[in-house]
Amino acid sequence: MEPEVCHIRYILVRVRACLLACVLAGGVSAQVPFSSTGQVFAVIKNTNELHVFTVQAGYNSSTTIPVGSLPAGGLDAVGFRRTDRFLYGIGRSDNHLYRIGQGAVFADLGAIGLDNNLRYLAGDITPDGRYLLAAGSTVLGNVVQLVRIDLTDPAFGVSVTPISGVGHLSDLAVEPSTGQIYGYD
């Protein structure tokens, strides 16, 4: 066999081995960001599905269109990050950070050091796309902390601010022009 053919076969075997290693390690992702930033997303808890929520103001009606199923156990504290057009949320059953793309294809980004005795129901992403903010609640529903997860940090660093007197929050939102945080009960 000619040396050039042997060299090409060697390179192909090495490329296949590298690709296989990347796939097994989770380094190759099939996630595609959402194509539009004007969508409103809803997690339907009883079905654990992601839906696009549309309001037809002129007809005084709304519709939801299923996008796909989310991880077993569900997600909460979900926010849309404009800088990469992915949704980010916290797993209800494991407190892991998840990234969600088109078709509800999700990636488990792993444990990030959240308190496993708390539930993170309410959340949003800051206008600059840097932080996922989430309210940590007790099993009784009382918010006891606000966490700030740095989405630009490869380790997803978490800052915790203890809070009291808030009661229950179903969701929170960050006002885009001021950065003011609003809670909804």
N, C-alpha and C positions, 0 to 999 in steps of 0.2 A: 504494500500500500504506500502511496506517495506521502511524504512528510506533511504536505499542506492539508491533505484529507484527514490525516491523523490529528493534526492540530485543531482543525475545525470540529471534529468529533469531540475532542477533549474540551473545547470551549463550550459546545452545546451541552455536554454532560454537566459541566460546572454551572452553567446558567440554569439548567433544570433543577439542580440541587439547591441553588440559591433561592429560586422561586418557591420551591417546596418548603424550604426553611422559613421563608417570609410568610407563606400562607399558614403554616403550622404555628408560627409565633404571633399571628394576628397582624402582621405588618402590611398586608395588602388588604385594602378595604374596598367593598363594593358600594360604599355609601356615596350618594350623590346629594349635594345640597339642594334645597328647595329653589325653584327657579324664580319665584316671586316673593317680594317682601310685603305685599299688601294683603296677605292671607291671614285669617283668624283661625287658630287651631283650638280644638277642644279634645280633652281626653275623656272619653265616655267610660266612667268607672265600672258600671255593671258589666260592660262588654270588654273592657280593657282595650279599646280601640282608639286610634287617633282619627279624628274627623276634621274636615275643613268646614268651618261654620260661615254661612253666607246670609246676609240680611238683605232682603228686597224691600227697601224703605217705601217705595212707591206702592207696593202691594201689601204693606204691613204684615210681612211674613218672613220666615227664616227657614233655611234648610241646612242639613248637615250631610256631607258626602264622606263616606268611609275612605280612609287612606290606607289603613292596615292595622295589624295587631301589634301591640307593644310587648315588652318583656313580661314573662310570667311574674305575677305579683303586682304589676302596675307601676306607674310613675306619677309623681306629684312634683310640685315646685318647678313646673315647666316654664321655660322662657325661650323666646326667639332671639338669636344672636344675628344682628344684621351684618356683621363683619364677615361671617363665613356662611350665612344663610342656613344654619342648622338649628334645631331645637336642642336644648339641654334640660335635663331633669334628674330628679333623685328617685331611685328605686324605693318603692314602699316597703318591700320585704327585706332589703339588704342595705339600704342607705348608700348604694353605689352611685357614682355619677354616670349618666348615660348621654350619648349624643345620638340624635335621630335625624335621618334624612328622608328624601323622597321615598314614597312607598312604605313609610314607617320602618325602614331598615335602620336598625339600631346597633350601636357599639357600646359595650360595657367598658367604661374607662376605669373601672375598679373602685376599691374602697378609698376614701379620701380623708378618713379620720373624723367623720361625724359621730355624734353621740348616739349609739344604738338604742338608748332608752327613750329617745325622742323620735317624733314623726315630723317630717319636713313636708307640709302640705302646701304652703303658699310660697310662691317664688316668682322672680322676674330677672331679666338681664339688664345691666346698666346700659345707657345709650351708647357708650363708647365700646361696648362688647367685651369689656375686660372681666366683669364679675357676674356670677350668678348669685343673687341674693335669695336667701331662703329663711323662713321663720320656723324655728324648732319649737314644737309643742309637746306637752306631756300627753299621756294617754287620755286625760280628762279634757284635752283641747286647749289648755292654757299656754299661750306663747311665753317662752322663758328665755329665748335667745334669737338673735339675728346673726346668721352666718354669711360670710362673704367668701365665695369660692373664686380664686383667681384662675380664669380660663386661659390666660396667657402663660401661666407657669406650667412647665411640663409635669410637675408633681401635684398640680392643682391645690396649691396652698390654701388653707382655710383660716380665716380670722373670725373669732367669736366675740359677740357683744351681748352680755347678759341684759335682759330687759324684763320689766314687770308691769303689771297693771293694764296690759293690752287686752287680755281675754282671748277669745277665739278669732282666728283669721282664716277665711276660706281661700283668699288669694291676696296678692299684693302686686302693685305696679309701680314702676319708676317713671316719673314724668320726664319726657325726653329733653325738654329745654332747661329745666332747673335741677334735675336729679333728685327731686323730692320724692320720698317713698310714701305711697298711700296703701292702706290696708282695707280689705273688704271682708265684712262678716256676713 
